[in-house]
Amino acid sequence: MHPSRSAFVSSIACAALLTLGARTVPAQQGAPADGEWRTFGGDLGSTKYSPLDQITRDNFEQLELQWRWRTPDALLSKTTPRRGRVARADRRDRRRT
C-alpha cells in the first residue's frame, strides 16, 4: 500500500474508533425522566439510582415501610466455596435441566 494511502486509512480508522468510543453507554444515561424503573436495578447498568427529589431532609422521618421484596442480588453474587485450590460444589448449586 502507498505510504500516504496507508496514513489516510489509519487516520480514518482512528477517527471511527474515537467516534464509537465517545457514544454514551446505556449505564450512564440514568433513570427515565418519569422515574419509572423499566428494568431490574433502574436502568441497563443496574445502578439502582433515581434522581427523584420527593424525599427531603424535612420529610424523611415521616417515611413508613409500605412493602418489602427480597432482591436476588445476594443469590447472583454467590461464589463457589473453595478449599485450597479445589472448588467445592454442593448438590444445591446444580442447575436443573
Distance bins in CASP14 RR format, pairs under 12 A and 6 or more apart:
PFRMAT RR
TARGET T0000
AUTHOR 0000-0000-0000
RMODE 2
METHOD distances of the structure
MODEL  1
1 7 0 0 0 0 1 0 0 0 0 0 0
1 8 0 0 0 0 1 0 0 0 0 0 0
1 9 1 0 0 1 0 0 0 0 0 0 0
1 10 0 0 0 0 0 1 0 0 0 0 0
2 8 0 0 0 0 1 0 0 0 0 0 0
2 9 0 0 0 0 0 1 0 0 0 0 0
3 9 0 0 0 0 0 1 0 0 0 0 0
3 10 0 0 0 0 0 1 0 0 0 0 0
4 10 0 0 0 0 0 1 0 0 0 0 0
4 11 0 0 0 0 0 1 0 0 0 0 0
5 11 0 0 0 0 0 1 0 0 0 0 0
5 12 0 0 0 0 0 1 0 0 0 0 0
6 12 0 0 0 0 0 1 0 0 0 0 0
6 13 0 0 0 0 0 1 0 0 0 0 0
7 13 0 0 0 0 0 1 0 0 0 0 0
7 14 0 0 0 0 0 1 0 0 0 0 0
8 14 0 0 0 0 0 1 0 0 0 0 0
8 15 0 0 0 0 0 1 0 0 0 0 0
9 15 0 0 0 0 0 1 0 0 0 0 0
9 16 0 0 0 0 0 1 0 0 0 0 0
10 16 0 0 0 0 0 1 0 0 0 0 0
10 17 0 0 0 0 0 1 0 0 0 0 0
11 17 0 0 0 0 0 1 0 0 0 0 0
11 18 0 0 0 0 0 1 0 0 0 0 0
12 18 0 0 0 0 0 1 0 0 0 0 0
12 19 0 0 0 0 0 1 0 0 0 0 0
13 19 0 0 0 0 0 1 0 0 0 0 0
13 20 0 0 0 0 0 1 0 0 0 0 0
14 20 0 0 0 0 0 1 0 0 0 0 0
14 21 0 0 0 0 0 1 0 0 0 0 0
15 21 0 0 0 0 0 1 0 0 0 0 0
15 22 0 0 0 0 0 1 0 0 0 0 0
16 22 0 0 0 0 0 1 0 0 0 0 0
16 23 0 0 0 0 0 1 0 0 0 0 0
17 23 0 0 0 0 0 1 0 0 0 0 0
22 28 0 0 0 0 0 1 0 0 0 0 0
23 29 0 0 0 0 0 1 0 0 0 0 0
24 30 0 0 0 0 1 0 0 0 0 0 0
24 43 0 0 0 0 0 1 0 0 0 0 0
24 44 0 0 0 0 0 1 0 0 0 0 0
25 43 0 0 0 0 0 1 0 0 0 0 0
25 44 0 0 0 0 1 0 0 0 0 0 0
25 45 0 0 0 0 1 0 0 0 0 0 0
25 47 0 0 0 0 0 1 0 0 0 0 0
26 32 0 0 0 0 0 1 0 0 0 0 0
26 38 0 0 0 0 0 1 0 0 0 0 0
26 39 0 0 0 0 1 0 0 0 0 0 0
26 42 0 0 0 0 0 1 0 0 0 0 0
26 43 1 0 0 1 0 0 0 0 0 0 0
26 44 1 1 0 0 0 0 0 0 0 0 0
26 45 1 0 0 1 0 0 0 0 0 0 0
26 46 0 0 0 0 0 1 0 0 0 0 0
26 47 0 0 0 0 0 1 0 0 0 0 0
27 39 0 0 0 0 0 1 0 0 0 0 0
27 41 0 0 0 0 0 1 0 0 0 0 0
27 42 0 0 0 0 0 1 0 0 0 0 0
27 43 1 0 0 1 0 0 0 0 0 0 0
27 44 1 0 1 0 0 0 0 0 0 0 0
27 45 1 1 0 0 0 0 0 0 0 0 0
27 46 1 0 0 1 0 0 0 0 0 0 0
27 47 1 0 0 1 0 0 0 0 0 0 0
27 48 0 0 0 0 0 1 0 0 0 0 0
27 49 0 0 0 0 0 1 0 0 0 0 0
28 43 0 0 0 0 1 0 0 0 0 0 0
28 44 0 0 0 0 1 0 0 0 0 0 0
28 45 0 0 0 0 1 0 0 0 0 0 0
28 47 0 0 0 0 1 0 0 0 0 0 0
28 49 0 0 0 0 0 1 0 0 0 0 0
29 38 0 0 0 0 0 1 0 0 0 0 0
29 39 0 0 0 0 0 1 0 0 0 0 0
29 42 0 0 0 0 0 1 0 0 0 0 0
29 43 1 0 0 1 0 0 0 0 0 0 0
29 44 1 0 0 1 0 0 0 0 0 0 0
29 45 0 0 0 0 1 0 0 0 0 0 0
29 47 0 0 0 0 1 0 0 0 0 0 0
29 49 0 0 0 0 0 1 0 0 0 0 0
29 51 0 0 0 0 0 1 0 0 0 0 0
30 37 0 0 0 0 0 1 0 0 0 0 0
30 38 0 0 0 0 0 1 0 0 0 0 0
30 39 0 0 0 0 0 1 0 0 0 0 0
30 41 0 0 0 0 0 1 0 0 0 0 0
30 42 0 0 0 0 1 0 0 0 0 0 0
30 43 1 0 1 0 0 0 0 0 0 0 0
30 44 0 0 0 0 1 0 0 0 0 0 0
30 45 0 0 0 0 1 0 0 0 0 0 0
30 46 0 0 0 0 0 1 0 0 0 0 0
30 47 1 0 0 1 0 0 0 0 0 0 0
30 48 0 0 0 0 0 1 0 0 0 0 0
30 49 1 0 0 1 0 0 0 0 0 0 0
30 50 0 0 0 0 1 0 0 0 0 0 0
30 51 1 0 0 1 0 0 0 0 0 0 0
30 52 0 0 0 0 0 1 0 0 0 0 0
31 37 1 0 0 1 0 0 0 0 0 0 0
31 38 0 0 0 0 1 0 0 0 0 0 0
31 39 0 0 0 0 1 0 0 0 0 0 0
31 41 0 0 0 0 1 0 0 0 0 0 0
31 42 1 0 1 0 0 0 0 0 0 0 0
31 43 1 0 1 0 0 0 0 0 0 0 0
31 44 0 0 0 0 0 1 0 0 0 0 0
31 45 0 0 0 0 0 1 0 0 0 0 0
31 46 0 0 0 0 0 1 0 0 0 0 0
31 47 0 0 0 0 1 0 0 0 0 0 0
31 48 0 0 0 0 1 0 0 0 0 0 0
31 49 1 0 0 1 0 0 0 0 0 0 0
31 50 1 0 1 0 0 0 0 0 0 0 0
31 51 1 0 0 1 0 0 0 0 0 0 0
31 52 0 0 0 0 1 0 0 0 0 0 0
32 38 1 0 0 1 0 0 0 0 0 0 0
32 39 0 0 0 0 1 0 0 0 0 0 0
32 42 0 0 0 0 1 0 0 0 0 0 0
32 43 0 0 0 0 1 0 0 0 0 0 0
32 44 0 0 0 0 0 1 0 0 0 0 0
32 50 0 0 0 0 1 0 0 0 0 0 0
32 51 0 0 0 0 0 1 0 0 0 0 0
32 52 0 0 0 0 0 1 0 0 0 0 0
33 50 0 0 0 0 0 1 0 0 0 0 0
33 51 0 0 0 0 1 0 0 0 0 0 0
33 52 0 0 0 0 0 1 0 0 0 0 0
34 50 0 0 0 0 0 1 0 0 0 0 0
34 51 0 0 0 0 0 1 0 0 0 0 0
34 52 0 0 0 0 1 0 0 0 0 0 0
35 42 0 0 0 0 1 0 0 0 0 0 0
35 43 0 0 0 0 0 1 0 0 0 0 0
35 49 0 0 0 0 0 1 0 0 0 0 0
35 50 1 0 0 1 0 0 0 0 0 0 0
35 51 1 0 0 1 0 0 0 0 0 0 0
35 52 1 0 0 1 0 0 0 0 0 0 0
35 53 0 0 0 0 0 1 0 0 0 0 0
35 54 0 0 0 0 0 1 0 0 0 0 0
36 42 0 0 0 0 1 0 0 0 0 0 0
36 43 0 0 0 0 0 1 0 0 0 0 0
36 50 0 0 0 0 1 0 0 0 0 0 0
36 52 0 0 0 0 0 1 0 0 0 0 0
37 43 1 0 0 1 0 0 0 0 0 0 0
37 44 0 0 0 0 0 1 0 0 0 0 0
37 45 0 0 0 0 0 1 0 0 0 0 0
37 46 0 0 0 0 0 1 0 0 0 0 0
37 47 0 0 0 0 0 1 0 0 0 0 0
37 48 0 0 0 0 1 0 0 0 0 0 0
37 49 0 0 0 0 0 1 0 0 0 0 0
37 50 1 0 0 1 0 0 0 0 0 0 0
37 52 0 0 0 0 0 1 0 0 0 0 0
38 44 0 0 0 0 1 0 0 0 0 0 0
38 45 0 0 0 0 0 1 0 0 0 0 0
39 45 0 0 0 0 1 0 0 0 0 0 0
39 46 1 0 0 1 0 0 0 0 0 0 0
39 47 0 0 0 0 0 1 0 0 0 0 0
39 48 0 0 0 0 0 1 0 0 0 0 0
40 46 1 0 0 1 0 0 0 0 0 0 0
40 47 0 0 0 0 0 1 0 0 0 0 0
40 48 0 0 0 0 1 0 0 0 0 0 0
40 69 0 0 0 0 0 1 0 0 0 0 0
40 71 0 0 0 0 1 0 0 0 0 0 0
40 72 0 0 0 0 1 0 0 0 0 0 0
40 73 0 0 0 0 1 0 0 0 0 0 0
40 76 0 0 0 0 0 1 0 0 0 0 0
41 47 1 0 0 1 0 0 0 0 0 0 0
41 48 1 0 1 0 0 0 0 0 0 0 0
41 49 0 0 0 0 1 0 0 0 0 0 0
41 50 0 0 0 0 1 0 0 0 0 0 0
41 71 0 0 0 0 1 0 0 0 0 0 0
41 72 0 0 0 0 0 1 0 0 0 0 0
41 73 0 0 0 0 1 0 0 0 0 0 0
41 76 0 0 0 0 0 1 0 0 0 0 0
42 48 1 0 0 1 0 0 0 0 0 0 0
42 49 1 0 0 1 0 0 0 0 0 0 0
42 50 1 0 0 1 0 0 0 0 0 0 0
42 51 0 0 0 0 0 1 0 0 0 0 0
42 52 0 0 0 0 0 1 0 0 0 0 0
43 49 1 0 0 1 0 0 0 0 0 0 0
43 50 0 0 0 0 1 0 0 0 0 0 0
43 51 0 0 0 0 0 1 0 0 0 0 0
46 71 0 0 0 0 0 1 0 0 0 0 0
46 72 0 0 0 0 0 1 0 0 0 0 0
46 73 0 0 0 0 1 0 0 0 0 0 0
46 76 0 0 0 0 1 0 0 0 0 0 0
46 77 0 0 0 0 0 1 0 0 0 0 0
48 71 0 0 0 0 1 0 0 0 0 0 0
48 73 0 0 0 0 1 0 0 0 0 0 0
53 59 0 0 0 0 0 1 0 0 0 0 0
54 60 0 0 0 0 0 1 0 0 0 0 0
54 62 0 0 0 0 0 1 0 0 0 0 0
54 63 0 0 0 0 0 1 0 0 0 0 0
55 61 0 0 0 0 0 1 0 0 0 0 0
55 62 0 0 0 0 1 0 0 0 0 0 0
55 63 1 0 0 1 0 0 0 0 0 0 0
56 62 0 0 0 0 0 1 0 0 0 0 0
56 63 0 0 0 0 0 1 0 0 0 0 0
57 63 0 0 0 0 0 1 0 0 0 0 0
71 77 0 0 0 0 0 1 0 0 0 0 0
72 78 0 0 0 0 0 1 0 0 0 0 0
75 92 0 0 0 0 0 1 0 0 0 0 0
75 93 0 0 0 0 0 1 0 0 0 0 0
78 90 0 0 0 0 0 1 0 0 0 0 0
78 92 0 0 0 0 0 1 0 0 0 0 0
78 93 0 0 0 0 1 0 0 0 0 0 0
79 87 0 0 0 0 1 0 0 0 0 0 0
79 88 0 0 0 0 0 1 0 0 0 0 0
79 89 0 0 0 0 0 1 0 0 0 0 0
79 93 0 0 0 0 0 1 0 0 0 0 0
80 86 0 0 0 0 0 1 0 0 0 0 0
80 87 1 0 1 0 0 0 0 0 0 0 0
80 88 1 0 0 1 0 0 0 0 0 0 0
80 89 1 0 0 1 0 0 0 0 0 0 0
80 90 0 0 0 0 1 0 0 0 0 0 0
80 93 1 0 0 1 0 0 0 0 0 0 0
80 94 0 0 0 0 0 1 0 0 0 0 0
81 87 1 0 0 1 0 0 0 0 0 0 0
81 88 1 0 1 0 0 0 0 0 0 0 0
81 89 0 0 0 0 1 0 0 0 0 0 0
81 90 1 0 0 1 0 0 0 0 0 0 0
81 92 0 0 0 0 0 1 0 0 0 0 0
81 93 0 0 0 0 1 0 0 0 0 0 0
82 88 1 0 0 1 0 0 0 0 0 0 0
82 89 0 0 0 0 0 1 0 0 0 0 0
83 89 0 0 0 0 0 1 0 0 0 0 0
87 93 0 0 0 0 0 1 0 0 0 0 0
89 95 0 0 0 0 0 1 0 0 0 0 0
END
